[in-house]
Amino acid sequence: MYQINYETPVHVHFIGIGGISMSGLAAVLLGRGFTVTGSDAKRSDLTAWLEGLGAHIDCPQSASNIRDGIDVVVYTAAIHPDNPEFQAAKTAGLPMLTRAELLGELMNNYAMSIAVSGTHGKTTTTSMLAHILMGAELDPTISVGGILPSIGGNVRIGHSEHFLTEACEYTNSFLSLLPKLGIILNIDADHLDFFKDLDDIRHSFGLFARRIPSDGHLIINASIPNLEEITDGLACSVVTFGIGEGRYRAADVSYDSLGRGSFVLTKDGTPLGRFRVSVPGEHNISNAVAALAAGDLLGIPASVMAAGLESFHGTDRRFQKKGEIGGVTVIDDYAHHPTEIKATLRAARNLHCEHVWCVFQPHTYTRTKALMDEFVDALSLADKVVLADIYAARETDTLGISSDDIRKKLCAAGREAWYFKTFDEIETFLLEHCIPGDLLITMGAGDVVKIGENLLGI
């Protein structure tokens, strides 16, 4: 595989440079003196930002964008082999890396590389740990899968030996990484358009754990079923965490009126102090314990970790308050898996409101069909559910599945649920039926956020 060495900057070309992850990696290379060019289907705020950092970007993609002088080409999973730019790079015989392979190459340039994995909570936990590392003045380089206000985007260019990133399991991307410290937050059935089943997913997480070297650490949730299947025989040290269980555990948990938790963190039964999180929900207590375990292993004092953790107030699209209209509070959340939906709606239940409305946009046909009953169970935690059409993402509708199928099952279970084909219809319905004191959550990994923003006029 082509190796990226910070000591010898080269010319890297990105096919699909405008994505949230690709743009972040391009920015890291620009900060290290590399020549960066790229292309995308259209210009965006991210491409403009990269151009401001010194990148040359062409839109749209074209074979002519593969020019003389390029040393290596990086491409996303969304780029198909028949892409003209991809074909031109292949014809030219240029070395080629996937986005995940590039991320792995970048991490190899840091003595302390940290990768946060799990089917849920990666962005939040990475962001919590980012605040802890920055609070400790460790000057980390950070790549996060969302917009983190404290770093003004999705990437921070540091100048130390610390590199922190999310590690995505989809298409086994995280198997291109060799982190010194790896975190596994949870393992649930997801991305079933790629994985065969839960056992297949667990197998991949086991392979990820085995990529951590003997002098490294795996931090893993103690509540994962049959944990020893993942941890037995690992060369690295294994450190468990959890709420009420694990080597690092949250005890004496309490919540304020906004659902934000505080807890005593113990290590091997010894209290390290009381910690507070500034984002709501029990799931964020668990995320915080994972981040704190990493911080403690890195030698960060408890008081510094506490301040860093409390300074994190969330990332975009993670229980993000968008505003209020007519006495109705509008929240947006990225949850698109039943486990995430349950966590978000349970957090909402800790808030004082008349009714919890959930406007849910299912994400992909395969996930909706495979987890139909789990979606119904999770959405039943809301008082009222409005379904939008399925967001297709990378798929086409070949399964005969519809959001209306979820509505029918919810209604059969005695829940109040509606389905509308267009956002305009949903917005009109909400304006007519929400009352002052209600909490309205737009939820999903697609563009459902637009509904709340349209209602608020932002």
Kinemage of the C-alpha trace (Angstrom):
@kinemage 1
@onewidth
@group {chain A} dominant
@subgroup {mainchain}
@vectorlist {calphas} color= white
{ca met a 1} P 0.000 0.000 0.000
{ca tyr a 2} L 1.145 3.547 -0.735
{ca gln a 3} L 2.560 5.102 2.434
{ca ile a 4} L 1.957 8.676 3.548
{ca asn a 5} L 4.925 10.185 5.370
{ca tyr a 6} L 4.657 13.642 6.894
{ca glu a 7} L 8.405 14.106 6.386
{ca thr a 8} L 8.029 13.918 2.584
{ca pro a 9} L 4.871 15.787 1.468
{ca val a 10} L 3.498 14.769 -1.930
{ca his a 11} L 0.633 15.690 -4.257
{ca val a 12} L -2.616 13.986 -3.197
{ca his a 13} L -5.752 14.133 -5.356
{ca phe a 14} L -9.196 13.465 -3.801
{ca ile a 15} L -12.121 12.178 -5.890
{ca gly a 16} L -15.149 13.319 -3.889
{ca ile a 17} L -13.304 15.850 -1.768
{ca gly a 18} L -16.446 17.666 -0.576
{ca gly a 19} L -17.665 15.006 1.885
{ca ile a 20} L -17.473 15.607 5.622
{ca ser a 21} L -14.740 13.014 6.170
{ca met a 22} L -12.755 13.502 2.951
{ca ser a 23} L -12.618 17.257 3.438
{ca gly a 24} L -11.264 16.788 6.954
{ca leu a 25} L -8.472 14.490 5.818
{ca ala a 26} L -7.611 16.878 2.983
{ca ala a 27} L -7.340 19.690 5.520
{ca val a 28} L -4.975 17.632 7.677
{ca leu a 29} L -2.672 17.100 4.678
{ca leu a 30} L -2.814 20.781 3.740
{ca gly a 31} L -1.756 21.618 7.282
{ca arg a 32} L 1.265 19.356 6.839
{ca gly a 33} L 2.458 21.022 3.633
{ca phe a 34} L 1.029 18.544 1.103
{ca thr a 35} L -0.229 19.659 -2.288
{ca val a 36} L -3.951 18.868 -2.396
{ca thr a 37} L -6.239 18.846 -5.404
{ca gly a 38} L -9.679 17.327 -5.708
{ca ser a 39} L -13.046 17.203 -7.360
{ca asp a 40} L -16.698 16.848 -6.488
{ca ala a 41} L -20.108 16.898 -8.147
{ca lys a 42} L -20.746 20.464 -6.979
{ca arg a 43} L -19.245 23.226 -4.891
{ca ser a 44} L -20.173 23.655 -1.245
{ca asp a 45} L -19.141 25.433 1.943
{ca leu a 46} L -16.636 22.626 2.566
{ca thr a 47} L -15.010 22.951 -0.862
{ca ala a 48} L -14.810 26.728 -0.408
{ca trp a 49} L -13.173 26.203 2.992
{ca leu a 50} L -10.576 23.862 1.493
{ca glu a 51} L -9.839 26.299 -1.311
{ca gly a 52} L -9.233 28.922 1.339
{ca leu a 53} L -6.644 26.572 2.860
{ca gly a 54} L -4.868 26.224 -0.489
{ca ala a 55} L -6.523 23.288 -2.254
{ca his a 56} L -7.381 23.370 -5.971
{ca ile a 57} L -10.837 21.881 -6.569
{ca asp a 58} L -12.641 21.143 -9.839
{ca cys a 59} L -16.387 20.653 -10.242
{ca pro a 60} L -17.772 18.450 -11.633
{ca gln a 61} L -15.661 15.285 -11.775
{ca ser a 62} L -13.909 14.649 -15.074
{ca ala a 63} L -11.110 12.533 -16.482
{ca ser a 64} L -9.279 15.772 -17.316
{ca asn a 65} L -8.877 16.430 -13.571
{ca ile a 66} L -6.204 13.707 -13.419
{ca arg a 67} L -3.238 15.854 -14.331
{ca asp a 68} L 0.517 15.360 -14.406
{ca gly a 69} L 2.252 15.584 -11.050
{ca ile a 70} L -0.312 13.702 -8.946
{ca asp a 71} L 1.447 11.154 -6.703
{ca val a 72} L -1.542 9.331 -5.191
{ca val a 73} L -5.337 9.388 -5.599
{ca val a 74} L -7.858 9.012 -2.753
{ca tyr a 75} L -11.497 8.108 -3.392
{ca thr a 76} L -14.653 7.529 -1.371
{ca ala a 77} L -16.831 4.424 -1.245
{ca ala a 78} L -19.444 6.386 -3.230
{ca ile a 79} L -17.143 6.487 -6.284
{ca his a 80} L -17.942 3.648 -8.682
{ca pro a 81} L -15.341 2.025 -10.956
{ca asp a 82} L -17.056 3.518 -14.012
{ca asn a 83} L -16.434 7.045 -12.715
{ca pro a 84} L -14.392 8.769 -15.480
{ca glu a 85} L -11.942 10.299 -13.030
{ca phe a 86} L -11.447 6.973 -11.260
{ca gln a 87} L -10.864 5.271 -14.624
{ca ala a 88} L -8.394 7.947 -15.701
{ca ala a 89} L -6.377 7.474 -12.507
{ca lys a 90} L -6.347 3.698 -13.031
{ca thr a 91} L -5.279 4.090 -16.666
{ca ala a 92} L -2.473 6.419 -15.584
{ca gly a 93} L -1.248 3.741 -13.183
{ca leu a 94} L -1.439 6.044 -10.168
{ca pro a 95} L -1.375 4.587 -6.643
{ca met a 96} L -4.908 4.676 -5.188
{ca leu a 97} L -6.171 4.682 -1.610
{ca thr a 98} L -9.666 4.482 -0.197
{ca arg a 99} L -10.638 7.145 2.323
{ca ala a 100} L -10.234 4.583 5.124
{ca glu a 101} L -6.799 3.533 3.890
{ca leu a 102} L -5.673 7.171 3.829
{ca leu a 103} L -6.969 7.648 7.369
{ca gly a 104} L -4.939 4.639 8.469
{ca glu a 105} L -1.840 6.040 6.771
{ca leu a 106} L -2.286 9.414 8.476
{ca met a 107} L -2.685 7.760 11.889
{ca asn a 108} L 0.603 5.916 11.432
{ca asn a 109} L 2.372 9.275 11.656
{ca tyr a 110} L 1.296 9.759 15.293
{ca ala a 111} L 2.657 8.022 18.388
{ca met a 112} L -0.730 8.112 20.127
{ca ser a 113} L -3.543 7.372 17.690
{ca ile a 114} L -7.051 6.974 19.135
{ca ala a 115} L -9.995 5.459 17.242
{ca val a 116} L -13.573 5.534 18.554
{ca ser a 117} L -15.771 2.751 17.161
{ca gly a 118} L -19.268 1.402 17.808
{ca thr a 119} L -22.576 1.248 16.009
{ca his a 120} L -23.826 4.311 17.939
{ca gly a 121} L -22.325 7.315 19.706
{ca lys a 122} L -19.052 7.654 17.796
{ca thr a 123} L -19.381 11.344 16.970
{ca thr a 124} L -20.481 12.341 20.471
{ca thr a 125} L -17.813 10.292 22.242
{ca thr a 126} L -15.082 11.486 19.889
{ca ser a 127} L -16.194 15.055 20.571
{ca met a 128} L -16.243 14.532 24.344
{ca leu a 129} L -12.726 13.124 24.237
{ca ala a 130} L -11.654 15.984 21.963
{ca his a 131} L -12.755 18.473 24.636
{ca ile a 132} L -10.871 16.507 27.285
{ca leu a 133} L -7.672 16.400 25.206
{ca met a 134} L -7.900 20.090 24.325
{ca gly a 135} L -8.623 20.969 27.959
{ca ala a 136} L -5.444 19.118 28.887
{ca glu a 137} L -3.561 21.244 26.307
{ca leu a 138} L -2.381 18.145 24.428
{ca asp a 139} L -2.865 19.926 21.074
{ca pro a 140} L -4.467 16.937 19.305
{ca thr a 141} L -5.269 16.502 15.638
{ca ile a 142} L -8.965 15.625 15.453
{ca ser a 143} L -11.188 14.184 12.732
{ca val a 144} L -14.839 13.937 13.742
{ca gly a 145} L -17.898 12.860 11.737
{ca gly a 146} L -19.920 15.971 12.480
{ca ile a 147} L -19.570 19.692 13.035
{ca leu a 148} L -18.012 20.375 16.440
{ca pro a 149} L -18.480 24.067 17.305
{ca ser a 150} L -15.406 24.263 19.549
{ca ile a 151} L -13.099 23.476 16.607
{ca gly a 152} L -15.170 25.359 14.042
{ca gly a 153} L -15.870 22.332 11.861
{ca asn a 154} L -15.061 18.654 11.598
{ca val a 155} L -11.273 18.775 11.848
{ca arg a 156} L -8.608 20.303 14.045
{ca ile a 157} L -4.965 20.459 12.971
{ca gly a 158} L -2.752 19.852 15.984
{ca his a 159} L 1.009 19.639 16.293
{ca ser a 160} L 1.455 16.918 18.890
{ca glu a 161} L 1.671 13.130 18.782
{ca his a 162} L -2.061 12.752 19.510
{ca phe a 163} L -4.496 11.892 16.705
{ca leu a 164} L -8.183 11.288 17.476
{ca thr a 165} L -10.725 9.995 14.974
{ca glu a 166} L -13.962 8.090 14.548
{ca ala a 167} L -13.651 4.534 13.241
{ca cys a 168} L -16.598 3.551 11.039
{ca glu a 169} L -17.529 -0.110 10.707
{ca tyr a 170} L -19.470 0.272 7.431
{ca thr a 171} L -17.743 -1.685 4.630
{ca asn a 172} L -15.170 -2.636 7.295
{ca ser a 173} L -13.489 0.755 6.929
{ca phe a 174} L -12.069 0.560 10.449
{ca leu a 175} L -10.015 -2.482 9.508
{ca ser a 176} L -7.632 -0.109 7.704
{ca leu a 177} L -6.649 1.455 11.044
{ca leu a 178} L -3.949 0.497 13.559
{ca pro a 179} L -4.837 2.598 16.615
{ca lys a 180} L -2.756 2.609 19.775
{ca leu a 181} L -5.952 3.137 21.764
{ca gly a 182} L -9.251 1.781 20.453
{ca ile a 183} L -12.741 2.229 21.875
{ca ile a 184} L -15.767 -0.003 21.200
{ca leu a 185} L -18.908 1.705 22.493
{ca asn a 186} L -21.493 -0.916 21.507
{ca ile a 187} L -22.239 -3.536 18.851
{ca asp a 188} L -25.748 -3.753 17.361
{ca ala a 189} L -27.235 -5.033 14.115
{ca asp a 190} L -26.884 -2.272 11.532
{ca his a 191} L -25.689 -1.692 7.962
{ca leu a 192} L -27.335 -4.959 6.959
{ca asp a 193} L -26.901 -4.008 3.311
{ca phe a 194} L -23.226 -4.875 3.897
{ca phe a 195} L -23.081 -7.196 6.916
{ca lys a 196} L -24.915 -10.516 6.816
{ca asp a 197} L -26.127 -10.395 10.415
{ca leu a 198} L -25.146 -9.452 13.962
{ca asp a 199} L -22.587 -12.265 14.156
{ca asp a 200} L -20.895 -10.871 11.048
{ca ile a 201} L -20.766 -7.412 12.655
{ca arg a 202} L -19.337 -8.821 15.896
{ca his a 203} L -16.687 -10.647 13.870
{ca ser a 204} L -15.584 -7.378 12.283
{ca phe a 205} L -15.376 -5.619 15.646
{ca gly a 206} L -13.261 -8.524 16.867
{ca leu a 207} L -10.907 -8.001 13.927
{ca phe a 208} L -10.756 -4.276 14.754
{ca ala a 209} L -9.776 -5.094 18.340
{ca arg a 210} L -6.994 -7.355 17.100
{ca arg a 211} L -5.431 -4.466 15.193
{ca ile a 212} L -4.486 -2.742 18.454
{ca pro a 213} L -0.793 -3.478 19.255
{ca ser a 214} L 0.429 -5.250 22.385
{ca asp a 215} L 1.436 -1.977 24.025
{ca gly a 216} L -2.001 -0.451 23.324
{ca his a 217} L -5.401 -0.496 25.014
{ca leu a 218} L -8.907 -1.554 24.055
{ca ile a 219} L -11.657 0.276 25.961
{ca ile a 220} L -14.864 -1.720 25.548
{ca asn a 221} L -18.400 -1.552 26.923
{ca ala a 222} L -18.846 -4.185 29.643
{ca ser a 223} L -22.527 -4.637 28.709
{ca ile a 224} L -21.774 -6.075 25.235
{ca pro a 225} L -23.142 -9.653 25.248
{ca asn a 226} L -20.580 -12.472 25.185
{ca leu a 227} L -17.794 -9.947 25.588
{ca glu a 228} L -15.122 -12.624 25.765
{ca glu a 229} L -15.752 -13.509 22.116
{ca ile a 230} L -14.351 -10.073 21.277
{ca thr a 231} L -11.622 -9.824 23.918
{ca asp a 232} L -10.192 -13.317 24.415
{ca gly a 233} L -6.660 -13.709 23.069
{ca leu a 234} L -6.030 -10.004 22.428
{ca ala a 235} L -2.423 -8.848 22.617
{ca cys a 236} L -3.399 -5.422 23.975
{ca ser a 237} L -4.739 -4.668 27.443
{ca val a 238} L -8.531 -4.769 27.773
{ca val a 239} L -10.277 -2.080 29.811
{ca thr a 240} L -14.038 -2.327 30.400
{ca phe a 241} L -16.432 0.537 31.109
{ca gly a 242} L -20.122 1.015 31.770
{ca ile a 243} L -22.901 2.290 33.969
{ca gly a 244} L -22.740 0.251 37.165
{ca glu a 245} L -20.297 -2.257 35.663
{ca gly a 246} L -16.805 -2.382 34.226
{ca arg a 247} L -13.391 -1.327 35.450
{ca tyr a 248} L -14.414 2.292 34.845
{ca arg a 249} L -18.015 2.795 35.853
{ca ala a 250} L -20.585 5.499 36.512
{ca ala a 251} L -22.224 5.276 39.929
{ca asp a 252} L -24.667 7.463 41.845
{ca val a 253} L -26.155 8.822 38.604
{ca ser a 254} L -28.607 11.732 38.767
{ca tyr a 255} L -30.189 14.089 36.235
{ca asp a 256} L -31.141 17.757 36.258
{ca ser a 257} L -34.383 19.209 34.878
{ca leu a 258} L -32.920 19.225 31.349
{ca gly a 259} L -31.983 15.549 31.469
{ca arg a 260} L -28.251 16.212 31.843
{ca gly a 261} L -26.533 13.644 34.013
{ca ser a 262} L -23.944 13.743 36.749
{ca phe a 263} L -22.205 10.742 38.250
{ca val a 264} L -19.306 9.484 40.319
{ca leu a 265} L -16.652 7.829 38.174
{ca thr a 266} L -14.909 4.893 39.816
{ca lys a 267} L -11.837 2.985 38.674
{ca asp a 268} L -11.432 -0.483 40.164
{ca gly a 269} L -13.874 0.615 42.853
{ca thr a 270} L -11.972 3.799 43.769
{ca pro a 271} L -13.835 7.097 43.167
{ca leu a 272} L -12.067 9.513 40.815
{ca gly a 273} L -14.566 12.334 41.330
{ca arg a 274} L -18.001 13.542 40.292
{ca phe a 275} L -18.447 14.403 36.628
{ca arg a 276} L -21.187 16.257 34.766
{ca val a 277} L -22.260 16.084 31.152
{ca ser a 278} L -23.878 18.996 29.321
{ca val a 279} L -25.869 16.835 26.900
{ca pro a 280} L -28.934 14.838 28.002
{ca gly a 281} L -29.631 11.131 28.281
{ca glu a 282} L -28.338 7.950 29.895
{ca his a 283} L -26.563 7.003 26.663
{ca asn a 284} L -24.401 10.086 27.039
{ca ile a 285} L -23.399 8.988 30.539
{ca ser a 286} L -22.070 5.801 28.952
{ca asn a 287} L -20.325 7.781 26.200
{ca ala a 288} L -18.756 10.031 28.815
{ca val a 289} L -17.396 7.101 30.837
{ca ala a 290} L -15.673 5.759 27.699
{ca ala a 291} L -14.100 9.164 27.007
{ca leu a 292} L -13.009 9.541 30.636
{ca ala a 293} L -11.462 6.065 30.663
{ca ala a 294} L -9.361 7.086 27.658
{ca gly a 295} L -8.381 10.341 29.322
{ca asp a 296} L -7.335 8.565 32.508
{ca leu a 297} L -5.229 6.050 30.579
{ca leu a 298} L -3.508 9.020 28.944
{ca gly a 299} L -2.679 10.411 32.393
{ca ile a 300} L -4.994 13.431 32.349
{ca pro a 301} L -5.925 14.634 35.865
{ca ala a 302} L -9.542 14.109 36.921
{ca ser a 303} L -10.154 17.824 37.468
{ca val a 304} L -8.989 18.624 33.927
{ca met a 305} L -11.166 15.856 32.493
{ca ala a 306} L -14.184 17.107 34.422
{ca ala a 307} L -13.812 20.622 33.048
{ca gly a 308} L -13.269 19.372 29.511
{ca leu a 309} L -16.278 17.044 29.613
{ca glu a 310} L -18.594 19.698 31.004
{ca ser a 311} L -17.489 22.146 28.291
{ca phe a 312} L -18.910 19.882 25.573
{ca his a 313} L -22.433 21.034 24.675
{ca gly a 314} L -23.041 18.797 21.675
{ca thr a 315} L -22.384 18.618 17.948
{ca asp a 316} L -24.665 19.521 15.092
{ca arg a 317} L -27.592 17.118 14.664
{ca arg a 318} L -27.121 15.423 18.069
{ca phe a 319} L -30.115 16.499 20.210
{ca gln a 320} L -29.507 19.988 18.858
{ca lys a 321} L -31.976 22.677 19.826
{ca lys a 322} L -32.938 24.522 16.652
{ca gly a 323} L -35.333 27.063 18.189
{ca glu a 324} L -38.911 27.663 19.310
{ca ile a 325} L -42.106 28.479 17.422
{ca gly a 326} L -45.435 29.195 19.066
{ca gly a 327} L -44.252 27.749 22.357
{ca val a 328} L -43.058 24.527 20.690
{ca thr a 329} L -39.393 23.595 21.181
{ca val a 330} L -37.781 22.167 18.030
{ca ile a 331} L -34.927 19.656 18.429
{ca asp a 332} L -33.013 17.854 15.674
{ca asp a 333} L -31.272 14.513 16.101
{ca tyr a 334} L -29.310 12.202 13.803
{ca ala a 335} L -30.737 8.982 15.325
{ca his a 336} L -31.558 6.465 12.590
{ca his a 337} L -31.223 3.090 14.337
{ca pro a 338} L -33.756 1.783 16.901
{ca thr a 339} L -31.181 1.819 19.712
{ca glu a 340} L -30.360 5.458 18.973
{ca ile a 341} L -34.050 6.386 18.699
{ca lys a 342} L -34.771 4.856 22.106
{ca ala a 343} L -31.848 6.734 23.664
{ca thr a 344} L -32.967 10.055 22.190
{ca leu a 345} L -36.633 9.639 23.144
{ca arg a 346} L -35.730 8.541 26.663
{ca ala a 347} L -33.617 11.685 26.992
{ca ala a 348} L -36.591 13.711 25.745
{ca arg a 349} L -38.755 12.128 28.437
{ca asn a 350} L -36.567 13.764 31.093
{ca leu a 351} L -37.597 17.195 29.812
{ca his a 352} L -40.729 18.984 30.962
{ca cys a 353} L -43.091 19.108 27.976
{ca glu a 354} L -46.732 18.496 27.070
{ca his a 355} L -46.154 15.975 24.286
{ca val a 356} L -43.095 14.492 22.599
{ca trp a 357} L -43.555 14.609 18.820
{ca cys a 358} L -41.141 12.567 16.702
{ca val a 359} L -40.908 13.331 12.991
{ca phe a 360} L -38.952 10.332 11.755
{ca gln a 361} L -37.381 9.797 8.348
{ca pro a 362} L -36.206 6.166 7.974
{ca his a 363} L -32.759 5.790 6.421
{ca thr a 364} L -32.387 3.160 3.663
{ca tyr a 365} L -34.823 0.452 2.632
{ca thr a 366} L -32.674 -2.436 3.869
{ca arg a 367} L -32.422 -1.038 7.408
{ca thr a 368} L -36.148 -0.243 7.510
{ca lys a 369} L -37.158 -3.746 6.424
{ca ala a 370} L -34.636 -5.617 8.578
{ca leu a 371} L -35.451 -3.666 11.750
{ca met a 372} L -39.150 -2.889 11.204
{ca asp a 373} L -40.410 -4.235 14.539
{ca glu a 374} L -37.526 -2.633 16.416
{ca phe a 375} L -38.375 0.743 14.847
{ca val a 376} L -42.005 0.375 15.951
{ca asp a 377} L -40.924 -0.485 19.490
{ca ala a 378} L -38.502 2.460 19.684
{ca leu a 379} L -40.876 5.037 18.188
{ca ser a 380} L -43.577 3.967 20.648
{ca leu a 381} L -41.678 5.987 23.266
{ca ala a 382} L -42.944 9.172 21.579
{ca asp a 383} L -46.453 10.500 22.232
{ca lys a 384} L -47.054 11.246 18.564
{ca val a 385} L -45.125 10.050 15.505
{ca val a 386} L -45.067 11.539 12.006
{ca leu a 387} L -43.379 9.454 9.295
{ca ala a 388} L -41.651 10.930 6.255
{ca asp a 389} L -40.721 8.910 3.178
{ca ile a 390} L -37.679 6.659 3.446
{ca tyr a 391} L -34.401 8.425 2.648
{ca ala a 392} L -32.867 6.153 0.019
{ca ala a 393} L -29.220 7.264 0.381
{ca arg a 394} L -27.176 4.731 -1.615
{ca glu a 395} L -30.127 2.376 -2.343
{ca thr a 396} L -33.041 1.986 -4.756
{ca asp a 397} L -36.520 0.823 -3.761
{ca thr a 398} L -36.530 -2.874 -4.636
{ca leu a 399} L -37.880 -4.270 -1.352
{ca gly a 400} L -41.487 -3.047 -1.439
{ca ile a 401} L -41.117 -1.296 1.916
{ca ser a 402} L -42.634 2.045 2.950
{ca ser a 403} L -42.731 4.392 5.930
{ca asp a 404} L -46.458 3.776 5.934
{ca asp a 405} L -45.728 0.207 7.033
{ca ile a 406} L -44.260 1.633 10.254
{ca arg a 407} L -47.329 3.853 10.705
{ca lys a 408} L -49.692 0.904 10.343
{ca lys a 409} L -47.840 -1.112 12.963
{ca leu a 410} L -47.714 1.848 15.366
{ca cys a 411} L -51.451 2.424 15.007
{ca ala a 412} L -52.130 -1.286 15.489
{ca ala a 413} L -50.200 -1.037 18.752
{ca gly a 414} L -52.423 1.837 19.875
{ca arg a 415} L -50.011 4.670 19.149
{ca glu a 416} L -50.822 7.949 17.378
{ca ala a 417} L -48.990 8.023 14.049
{ca trp a 418} L -49.327 9.679 10.651
{ca tyr a 419} L -47.547 9.351 7.309
{ca phe a 420} L -47.161 12.045 4.653
{ca lys a 421} L -45.302 11.856 1.365
{ca thr a 422} L -43.967 15.424 1.332
{ca phe a 423} L -42.262 17.742 3.785
{ca asp a 424} L -44.821 20.467 2.959
{ca glu a 425} L -47.644 18.223 4.149
{ca ile a 426} L -45.768 17.385 7.333
{ca glu a 427} L -45.044 21.027 8.103
{ca thr a 428} L -48.690 22.021 7.581
{ca phe a 429} L -49.879 19.181 9.823
{ca leu a 430} L -47.457 20.115 12.605
{ca leu a 431} L -48.456 23.779 12.527
{ca glu a 432} L -52.089 22.720 12.916
{ca his a 433} L -51.618 20.147 15.677
{ca cys a 434} L -48.635 21.048 17.897
{ca ile a 435} L -49.541 23.072 20.997
{ca pro a 436} L -47.495 25.317 23.304
{ca gly a 437} L -45.310 23.241 25.589
{ca asp a 438} L -44.781 20.454 23.061
{ca leu a 439} L -41.342 19.106 22.148
{ca leu a 440} L -40.854 18.433 18.433
{ca ile a 441} L -37.918 16.248 17.381
{ca thr a 442} L -36.956 15.853 13.736
{ca met a 443} L -35.052 12.600 13.550
{ca gly a 444} L -33.015 10.705 10.966
{ca ala a 445} L -29.757 10.647 9.005
{ca gly a 446} L -31.246 12.175 5.853
{ca asp a 447} L -32.584 15.681 5.221
{ca val a 448} L -35.459 15.617 7.752
{ca val a 449} L -33.731 18.499 9.556
{ca lys a 450} L -35.216 20.782 6.869
{ca ile a 451} L -38.701 20.336 8.345
{ca gly a 452} L -37.802 21.991 11.629
{ca glu a 453} L -35.710 24.633 9.909
{ca asn a 454} L -38.575 25.449 7.533
{ca leu a 455} L -40.983 25.792 10.457
{ca leu a 456} L -38.537 28.122 12.208
{ca gly a 457} L -37.726 30.058 9.051
{ca ile a 458} L -33.976 29.437 9.321
